[in-house]
Amino acid sequence: MAFATVELRDVLTQTAARLRDGAPYQWTHMGACNCGHLAQTVTRVSRAELHAIALERAGDWSEQVVEYCPTSGLPIDHVIATMLGIGLTTDDLGHLERLTDPVVLGRLPPGERQLDYRRRDDVVRYLEAWAALLAHQLAERDEAVDCRRDADHRGEDVPNGPSMAAGPPKLGGAWGDDVDNVSRLREGEPRADRELGDGQGVGPSETSKAA
């Protein structure tokens, strides 16, 4: 499960909001599907370029993360590394593509947990539930830190609990560095569809992610 960070919570919230506002969605398109939209938010790479990058290796996103290798030199692995760098795990991405994480689904009412991973509204609900879960975890963590700080101020002994991780390491430096790496590896490729949600690069004839 993802390490709860404010950055990741905000990325999930932004992605859900963009989809709710009508950004082009197509599960069979590697740049406009569930993980594709999250990748757009994290990397600022267009859906058309994400689709082209992903097709350099066979498989949809759930298969891409299984094949992920940080030293492969493939642009898709730089994209995945950037996403992992904000606290995500490869399991998180696999679950997102099919809306299957039981912990996230547990935030929804019992009768509303059978989500259709190809349906925009269900993807939005999943992302919002996930963001709410992270917000709850962050609030609990802040409360625990405040209690420990107050106890230390009063000179009280506080039992040692599990050490708090400072957060997952950033892979490949800042987001901009990873995006630059992707761009260098894709040098010479068309740079159309640079703005999120501008409608370019998604052909009506695409019927599968591997097309």
Secondary structure, 3 states (H helix, E strand, C coil): CCCCCHHHHHHHHHHHHHHHCCCCCCCCCCCCCHHHHHHHHHHCCCHHHHHHHHCCCCCCHHHHHHCCCCCCCCHHHHHHHHHHCCCCCHHHHHHHHHCCCHHHHCCCCHHHCCCCCCCHHHHHHHHHHHHHHHHHHHHHHHHHHHHHHHHHHCCCCCCCCCCCCCCCCCCCCCHHHHHHHHHHHCCCCCCCCCCCCCCCCCCCCCCCCCC
